[in-house]
Amino acid sequence: MSDAATILDLLEAVADKSAIALSAPERADLSHQELIELCDRTVKALNGFGIGRNDRVAIVLPNGAEMAAAFVAISCGATTAPLNPGYREDEFKFYLEDLQSKALVVEAGSDSPAVAAARALDVPIIELNVGEGWSAGAFDLSAPDLNSPSDNGGYAHTGDIGLILHTSGTTSRPKIVPLSQANLVASARNIRQTLSLVPSDRSLNIMPLFHIHGLIAAVLSSLAAGASIYCTPGFNALKAFAWLADAKPTWYTAVPTMHQAILARASRNEDIVAQTNLRFVRSSSSSLPPQVMAELEDVFNCPVVEAYGMTEATHQMACNPLPPAPRKAGTVGVAAGPEVAIMDLNGNLLSAGETGEIVIRGDNITAGYENNEQANAEAFTHGWFRTGDQGVLDDDGYLAITGRLKEIINRGGEKILPREVDDVLMNHAAIQQVVTFALPHDKLG
């Protein structure tokens, strides 16, 4: 695995290829060897459709084993661009056009608005077919209108772009983040090492597979370890405990709101909880209140590790270590792959205990936003990527995120961190979830 330079290398490095790779409710399992063979068929099919290395293939599929397998298989020979199946037609048009998608992959017979958007833009449609009784994740592709072979076919090289995603664009146009094969492999390796994943591990995936969190933390890191992923149709608090009973996972990763929804139903599923044998639970993508962490550890009788990730870092940047190393509630742990430091406004690195902007560098960091010189000039300083988050490292190297730089509340000159208010309110027994934000004031700003 340490020598893996592409996703295909990562898959072929698995020692026991007869072991389970993908599972799903009421489906037969797919082995690592069968996944490799699926990747080979998929790359050859794409090449026959005229799609080769670095060509962008948008994927609009429901959560599940086929989405996981399609991401892995297509990225072995092209650039995957997973899109949220819940988008409207105008949103699909924006993303398909912005990405310059060479094709769109949808389920056979799909009535997704993505199909209408693709037709309006003359983006060819590739249908994903699943035969009756096929194993979890198994599929074939058909595209009768595409029959001009690619002149840039074959498997992806380490510098090729394997995954392309947009950052959230709440205040500006979303930025395009290209992630190379090397980025993807590095991040999968980092997460595998952080979580000490081994072939006997089994991840329960409840994360959406159009976000970096589920794609890398749940799917790719598990495959890197020769382990398996139980792929659900997406998060559903009413089904979570049935999936826990069926999958018998050793771990799962989720966002805090999912953890809280699971905890809300734990008392009604005490028998299943008693039979779970989770090695750990992972949380990422937003701040995990210490109170929720403590309750999760009490209910599932296992350590909870909070990680810090972002799309530009191919997900993981820092993570609380597993026992026997200490976990510090209220922090996102220690550097877990890339280097992590704190920088002031002038580009100087700060010492432990000093608050500033969190910056990172390493082989899992994107080389830069696409076609956005201004964003890249603002994001990179002396080789470090500026995350936009404010934080502080303690003497042991544990990172505490104190807020987004743009979200800090300025009350008449007094700087207030939303997280500080959140933490106080969360201690109240009647409060389960909190969000703190600024409102305009005629005197205080």
Secondary structure, 3 states (H helix, E strand, C coil): CCCCCCHHHHHHCCCCCCCEEEECCCCCCEEHHHHHHHHHHHHHHHHHCCCCCCCEEEEECCCCHHHHHHHHHHHCCCEEEECCCCCCHHHHHHHHHHHCCCEEEEECCCCCHHHHHHHHCCCCEEEEECCCCCCCCCCEEECCCCCCCCCCCCCCCCCCEEEEEECCCCCCCCCEEEEEHHHHHHHHHHHHHHCCCCCCCEEEECCCCCCHHHHHHHHHHHHHCCCEEEECCCCCCCCHHHHHHHHCCCEEEECHHHHHHHHHHHHHHHHHHHHCCCCEEEECCCCCCHHHHHHHHHHHCCCEEEEEEEHHHCEEEEECCCCCCCCCCCCCCEECCCEEEEECCCCCECCCCCCEEEEEECCCCCCCCCCCHHHHHHHEECCEEEEEEEEEECCCCCEEEEEEHHHCEEECCEEECHHHHHHHHHCCCCCCCCCCCCCCCCCCC
